[in-house]
């Protein structure tokens, strides 16, 4: 196990809309910043508003979006920044391309049943799908290809955000990306899935 110390790496959250990617990304970001680390979050919605404005939701456009995110992650990572990507990134091939490009890459599959994501529906997107106002929506009428070998699987309907964050940091320490003192004692059990947004 190689210890990377203060070197940059990319933490890549993938999963359905409403699974909890953005919530976990921001929680990890806050804890890293509190420890004085340089960290940036690339949220899928924000990227589409700025970096990928004008792209649609065809497979080609989705792949282009992921390649743009990966390019920024690669630049940040090689300059010692911890980069956190929180985007659905539904296609396995595009995620594996990002892994090869970035190098220091930790894939976290934020797994949550579709019915739970629908029930959360913080952004109201599933309602729009049901009303026929959105087409090619991942998990409903467009495929989501589950990761085959992610570094970590987080099941947000079975654990609290605090427990999920603790597991993420434990994995980053195990992989040598963070020092051992980032691991805290086990987080007490709570209500699974509470406070999760996207």
C-alpha positions as CSV (number, residue, x, y, z in Angstrom):
1,X,0.0,0.0,0.0
2,X,1.5,3.3,-1.1
3,X,1.0,6.3,1.1
4,X,0.2,9.4,-0.9
5,X,0.3,11.8,2.0
6,X,-0.8,15.3,0.9
7,X,-0.9,14.3,-2.8
8,X,-4.1,14.8,-4.7
9,X,-6.6,12.1,-5.6
10,X,-10.1,11.9,-7.1
11,X,-13.0,10.6,-5.2
12,X,-15.7,9.7,-7.8
13,X,-19.2,9.3,-6.5
14,X,-21.6,7.5,-8.9
15,X,-25.2,6.5,-8.5
16,X,-28.8,7.3,-9.4
17,X,-30.3,10.7,-9.0
18,X,-31.4,11.0,-5.3
19,X,-29.0,8.3,-4.1
20,X,-27.1,10.8,-1.9
21,X,-24.0,11.6,-4.0
22,X,-24.0,15.4,-3.4
23,X,-24.8,15.1,0.2
24,X,-21.9,12.7,0.9
25,X,-19.5,14.8,-1.4
26,X,-20.2,18.0,0.6
27,X,-19.9,16.2,3.9
28,X,-16.5,14.7,2.9
29,X,-15.4,18.1,1.6
30,X,-16.3,19.9,4.9
31,X,-14.3,17.4,6.9
32,X,-11.2,17.6,4.6
33,X,-11.3,21.4,4.6
34,X,-11.5,21.4,8.4
35,X,-8.2,19.5,8.3
36,X,-6.6,22.1,6.0
37,X,-6.8,20.1,2.8
38,X,-7.2,21.6,-0.6
39,X,-10.4,20.1,-2.0
40,X,-12.8,20.9,-4.8
41,X,-16.2,19.4,-5.5
42,X,-17.5,18.9,-9.1
43,X,-21.2,18.5,-8.7
44,X,-23.0,17.1,-11.7
45,X,-25.7,19.7,-11.8
46,X,-23.2,22.6,-11.5
47,X,-21.0,21.1,-14.2
48,X,-23.9,20.9,-16.6
49,X,-24.8,24.6,-15.8
50,X,-21.3,25.8,-16.5
51,X,-18.7,23.5,-18.0
52,X,-21.2,21.3,-20.1
53,X,-23.9,23.9,-20.9
54,X,-25.7,22.9,-24.0
55,X,-25.1,19.2,-23.8
56,X,-28.1,16.9,-23.9
57,X,-28.6,13.5,-22.4
58,X,-27.8,11.2,-25.3
59,X,-25.1,8.6,-24.6
60,X,-22.6,10.6,-26.6
61,X,-23.4,13.8,-24.7
62,X,-23.3,12.1,-21.3
63,X,-19.9,10.6,-22.2
64,X,-18.6,14.1,-23.2
65,X,-19.8,15.5,-19.9
66,X,-17.9,12.8,-18.0
67,X,-14.8,13.3,-20.0
68,X,-14.9,17.0,-19.2
69,X,-15.3,16.3,-15.5
70,X,-12.5,13.8,-15.6
71,X,-10.2,16.3,-17.4
72,X,-10.7,18.8,-14.6
73,X,-10.3,16.1,-11.9
74,X,-7.0,15.1,-13.6
75,X,-5.6,18.6,-13.6
76,X,-6.6,19.2,-9.9
77,X,-5.3,15.8,-8.8
78,X,-1.9,16.2,-10.4
79,X,-1.6,19.6,-8.7
80,X,-2.2,18.1,-5.2
81,X,-5.9,18.9,-4.9
82,X,-8.4,16.4,-3.6
83,X,-11.1,16.4,-6.2
84,X,-14.6,15.0,-5.5
85,X,-16.9,14.3,-8.4
86,X,-20.6,13.8,-7.7
87,X,-22.3,13.0,-11.0
88,X,-24.6,10.1,-12.0
89,X,-22.0,9.0,-14.6
90,X,-24.2,6.1,-15.7
91,X,-21.9,4.3,-18.2
92,X,-19.2,1.9,-17.0
93,X,-17.0,2.5,-20.0
94,X,-16.9,6.3,-19.3
95,X,-16.1,5.8,-15.6
96,X,-13.3,3.3,-16.5
97,X,-11.9,5.9,-19.0
98,X,-11.9,8.5,-16.2
99,X,-10.1,6.0,-13.9
100,X,-7.3,5.4,-16.5
101,X,-7.0,9.1,-17.2
102,X,-6.8,10.3,-13.6
103,X,-4.8,7.5,-12.1
104,X,-5.3,8.4,-8.4
105,X,-9.0,7.4,-8.5
106,X,-11.3,6.0,-5.9
107,X,-14.8,5.0,-7.1
108,X,-17.6,5.1,-4.6
109,X,-20.9,3.5,-5.8
110,X,-23.7,5.3,-3.9
111,X,-26.2,2.5,-4.1
112,X,-29.9,3.1,-3.4
113,X,-33.1,1.4,-4.7
114,X,-34.9,3.3,-7.3
115,X,-38.1,3.4,-5.3
116,X,-36.2,5.1,-2.4
117,X,-34.7,7.6,-4.8
118,X,-38.1,8.3,-6.2
119,X,-39.5,8.8,-2.7
120,X,-36.8,11.3,-1.8
121,X,-37.1,13.2,-5.1
122,X,-35.5,16.3,-3.6
123,X,-35.2,18.0,-7.0
124,X,-38.6,16.9,-8.3
125,X,-37.1,15.2,-11.3
126,X,-38.8,11.8,-10.9
127,X,-42.2,13.7,-10.8
128,X,-41.3,15.4,-14.1
129,X,-40.4,11.9,-15.5
130,X,-43.8,10.6,-14.4
131,X,-45.5,13.5,-16.0
132,X,-43.7,12.8,-19.3
133,X,-41.7,16.1,-19.2
134,X,-38.2,14.4,-19.0
135,X,-37.1,11.6,-21.2
136,X,-33.9,9.4,-21.1
137,X,-33.8,9.6,-17.3
138,X,-31.2,7.3,-15.8
139,X,-32.7,4.4,-13.9
140,X,-36.1,4.9,-15.4
141,X,-36.0,4.9,-19.2
142,X,-32.2,5.0,-19.6
143,X,-29.8,2.5,-18.2
144,X,-27.5,2.8,-15.2
145,X,-24.6,0.4,-15.4
146,X,-23.5,-0.6,-11.9
147,X,-19.7,-0.5,-11.2
148,X,-18.1,-3.9,-11.3
149,X,-15.2,-3.2,-9.0
150,X,-15.7,0.0,-7.1
151,X,-13.4,0.7,-4.2
152,X,-16.4,1.2,-2.0
153,X,-20.2,0.6,-2.1
154,X,-22.3,2.8,0.1
155,X,-26.0,1.8,0.6
156,X,-27.6,5.0,1.7
157,X,-31.0,3.4,2.5
158,X,-29.2,1.3,5.1
159,X,-27.0,3.7,6.9
160,X,-26.9,7.3,8.1
161,X,-24.8,9.9,6.2
162,X,-22.4,10.0,9.2
163,X,-21.9,6.3,9.0
164,X,-21.3,6.5,5.2
165,X,-18.8,9.3,5.6
166,X,-16.9,7.3,8.3
167,X,-16.7,4.4,5.9
168,X,-15.4,6.6,3.1
169,X,-12.6,8.0,5.3
170,X,-11.7,4.5,6.5
171,X,-11.4,3.3,2.9
172,X,-9.2,6.4,2.0
173,X,-6.9,5.6,4.9
174,X,-6.8,1.9,4.0
175,X,-5.8,2.8,0.4
176,X,-3.1,5.1,1.7
177,X,-4.6,8.4,0.5
178,X,-5.1,9.8,4.0
179,X,-3.3,9.5,7.3
180,X,-4.6,7.0,9.9
181,X,-5.8,9.8,12.2
182,X,-8.7,10.5,9.8
183,X,-10.4,7.4,11.0
184,X,-12.7,8.0,14.0
185,X,-14.4,5.7,16.3
186,X,-17.5,3.9,14.9
187,X,-20.4,6.3,14.4
188,X,-23.5,5.3,16.5
189,X,-26.3,3.8,14.6
190,X,-29.0,6.1,13.4
191,X,-31.9,6.3,11.0
192,X,-30.7,5.0,7.6
193,X,-31.0,7.5,4.7
194,X,-31.9,10.6,6.8
195,X,-30.7,13.9,5.5
196,X,-29.7,12.5,2.1
197,X,-30.5,14.8,-0.8
198,X,-29.0,13.7,-4.1
